[in-house]
Amino acid sequence: MKIRQIIRFNRIFFIANLCVFIAMIGFFAYVGPNLFQSDGTLEARRIVLKGTNGTPNIILQGDDENTLLTLNDGEGNVRLQLQGGAFPAMIMKNEQQEIVGTFFPLKDGGAAVGLGDREGNMATFIRGGSSPMMNFYHESSEPNIAMGIANELPHFVIVPTKGQEGMLIHGNAPTSLLFIDEQGKIPVSLSRHGLYQKGENKEQSQEKGGAGKVLSSEIEGLLKGAQ
């Protein structure tokens, strides 16, 4: 390369750098004040962080009512969402985009956790608040095992995966073990008063304590919820 060409190249390179420098000054002069505040904060309606392959890995966006932070995997699939606003929640998804975990508040001031299986079906549900409980599911929309406190009544319910019969243990006075048939009736109950079987005559049931002392309104509500 000749000296004249070198000088010409350096002159062009210098002019190009000067233009880039002037453009950057103009950018920060007009756009910068809208992004960066005097206290060092960055303001934007939507922020996207991408990986080396250009796939969005983190997305932060919000408006006057809701705020959403999304964390994606290398393929751009949503794996974790943090939701703000009036109903804050945390949502986890698997590779098939099925919801496998949730964490959200309750209207009574407590919080609840929902855990799903690999197909996204509910598997475990735990709630706090004024009526704490824990439910377990097996490929069903109704719980197969439920325990908690409802209407100040501690209870434990077991229902088979197939069929409507089951068993209920409750902490009402007296504490009792109730067996439930397919119609939701109680053919057998056991308490400190003794054993009651459906079909016994009135005198026999009175001698063994009867079923009237265990079938309170709270128990009937639990039986309806277990069906």
C-alpha positions in Angstrom: 0.0 0.0 0.0 1.4 3.4 -1.0 1.8 6.3 1.5 -0.9 8.3 -0.3 -3.4 5.4 0.1 -2.5 5.0 3.8 -3.1 8.6 4.4 -6.4 8.5 2.5 -7.5 5.4 4.5 -6.6 7.0 7.8 -8.6 10.1 6.8 -11.7 8.1 6.0 -11.3 6.0 9.2 -11.0 9.2 11.2 -14.1 10.8 9.6 -16.1 7.6 10.2 -15.2 7.5 13.9 -16.0 11.1 14.2 -19.5 10.5 12.7 -20.1 7.6 15.1 -19.0 9.7 18.0 -21.3 12.6 17.0 -24.2 10.1 16.5 -23.7 8.7 20.0 -23.6 12.1 21.5 -26.9 12.9 19.8 -28.4 9.6 20.9 -27.6 10.2 24.6 -28.6 13.9 24.3 -32.1 13.2 23.0 -32.9 9.6 24.1 -30.8 9.3 27.2 -32.8 11.6 29.5 -35.9 9.5 28.8 -34.1 6.3 29.8 -31.7 7.2 32.6 -32.9 9.4 35.4 -30.7 11.5 37.7 -30.9 8.9 40.4 -29.4 6.2 38.2 -32.6 4.3 37.4 -33.5 2.9 34.0 -37.1 3.4 32.8 -38.7 1.3 30.1 -42.1 -0.5 29.5 -40.4 -3.7 28.3 -36.9 -5.1 28.8 -35.7 -8.2 26.9 -32.4 -9.9 27.6 -31.3 -12.3 24.9 -28.7 -15.1 24.7 -25.9 -15.5 22.3 -28.3 -17.2 19.8 -30.7 -14.3 19.9 -33.4 -16.2 22.0 -35.1 -14.1 24.7 -34.1 -15.5 28.0 -35.5 -12.9 30.4 -38.5 -10.6 29.7 -39.6 -7.9 32.1 -42.7 -6.0 31.2 -45.5 -4.2 32.9 -48.3 -1.6 32.8 -50.4 0.4 35.4 -52.0 -2.8 36.7 -49.7 -5.8 36.2 -46.0 -6.6 36.2 -44.6 -9.8 34.6 -41.1 -11.3 34.8 -40.6 -14.3 32.5 -37.6 -16.6 32.6 -37.2 -18.8 29.5 -35.0 -21.8 28.7 -32.5 -21.9 25.8 -35.3 -22.7 23.3 -37.4 -19.6 24.3 -40.0 -21.7 26.2 -41.4 -20.1 29.4 -40.2 -22.0 32.5 -40.9 -19.5 35.3 -43.3 -16.5 35.6 -43.4 -14.0 38.4 -46.6 -12.0 38.2 -47.3 -8.8 40.2 -50.2 -6.6 40.4 -53.4 -7.1 42.3 -53.0 -10.9 42.1 -49.4 -11.8 42.5 -48.4 -15.4 41.7 -45.5 -17.6 40.7 -46.0 -20.1 37.9 -43.6 -22.9 36.9 -43.9 -24.9 33.6 -42.2 -28.0 32.2 -40.7 -28.5 28.8 -44.2 -29.2 27.3 -45.4 -25.8 28.7 -47.7 -27.6 31.2 -48.1 -25.8 34.5 -46.5 -28.0 37.2 -46.4 -25.6 40.1 -48.1 -22.4 41.3 -47.9 -20.2 44.4 -50.5 -17.5 44.9 -52.3 -15.6 47.7 -55.8 -16.3 49.0 -58.7 -13.9 49.6 -58.6 -14.6 53.4 -55.0 -13.3 53.6 -53.2 -16.7 53.4 -51.4 -18.3 50.5 -51.7 -21.6 48.6 -49.3 -23.9 46.7 -50.4 -26.1 43.8 -48.2 -28.9 42.5 -49.0 -30.8 39.3 -47.9 -33.9 37.6 -46.0 -34.1 34.3 -49.2 -33.7 32.3 -50.2 -30.6 34.2 -52.9 -32.3 36.3 -53.3 -31.3 39.9 -51.4 -33.6 42.2 -51.0 -31.8 45.5 -52.7 -28.7 46.8 -51.7 -26.9 50.1 -53.5 -23.9 51.4 -53.1 -21.7 54.5 -55.4 -19.0 55.7 -58.3 -19.5 58.1 -59.1 -22.9 56.7 -55.8 -24.7 56.2 -55.8 -28.0 54.3 -53.7 -30.3 52.2 -55.2 -32.4 49.3 -53.7 -35.2 47.2 -55.0 -36.1 43.8 -54.4 -39.1 41.4 -55.6 -38.4 37.9 -58.8 -36.9 39.2 -60.4 -33.5 39.7 -61.5 -34.5 43.2 -59.0 -35.2 46.0 -58.4 -38.8 47.0 -56.8 -37.7 50.4 -57.8 -34.5 52.1 -56.9 -33.3 55.6 -57.3 -30.0 57.2 -59.5 -27.7 59.4 -62.8 -26.5 57.9 -65.3 -24.6 60.1 -63.1 -25.2 63.1 -63.4 -29.0 62.5 -60.2 -31.1 62.0 -60.8 -33.9 59.5 -59.1 -36.5 57.4 -60.8 -38.0 54.3 -59.7 -41.0 52.2 -61.5 -41.8 48.9 -60.4 -44.6 46.5 -59.0 -43.6 43.1 -62.0 -45.4 41.6 -65.4 -45.3 43.3 -67.2 -42.9 45.7 -66.9 -44.9 48.9 -64.4 -43.8 51.5 -63.5 -43.0 55.1 -63.7 -39.9 57.3 -62.0 -39.2 60.6 -63.1 -36.0 62.2 -62.4 -34.2 65.5 -65.9 -33.2 66.4 -67.3 -34.2 69.8 -67.1 -37.1 69.9 -64.1 -37.9 67.7 -65.4 -40.5 65.2 -64.4 -42.7 62.3 -67.1 -42.8 59.6 -67.3 -45.2 56.6 -69.0 -43.7 53.5 -70.7 -45.8 50.9 -71.3 -45.0 47.2 -74.4 -42.9 47.9 -72.5 -40.7 50.4 -74.3 -42.4 53.3 -72.7 -43.6 56.5 -73.5 -47.3 57.1 -70.9 -47.7 59.9 -69.5 -45.3 62.4 -67.2 -45.7 65.4 -66.7 -43.4 68.3 -66.2 -43.5 72.1 -69.9 -44.4 72.4 -69.3 -47.6 70.4 -70.0 -49.0 67.0 -73.1 -48.0 65.0 -74.3 -50.0 62.0 -77.0 -48.9 59.6 -80.1 -51.1 59.9 -80.0 -51.6 63.7 -83.1 -50.7 65.6 -83.5 -47.5 67.5 -82.9 -49.1 71.0 -79.6 -50.7 69.8 -78.4 -47.5 68.3 -79.2 -45.5 71.5 -77.3 -48.1 73.6 -74.2 -47.6 71.4 -74.5 -43.8 71.3 -76.4 -43.5 68.0 -75.3 -41.6 64.9 -77.1 -38.3 65.8 -74.1 -37.0 67.8 -71.7 -37.3 64.9 -73.7 -36.1 62.0 -73.4 -32.4 62.6 -73.8 -29.7 59.9 -70.0 -29.5 59.7 -69.7 -33.2 59.1 -72.4 -33.1 56.4 -70.6 -30.3 54.7 -67.4 -32.4 54.6 -69.3 -35.4 53.2 -70.7 -33.3 50.4 -67.2 -32.0 49.6 -65.7 -35.5 49.6 -68.2 -36.8 47.0 
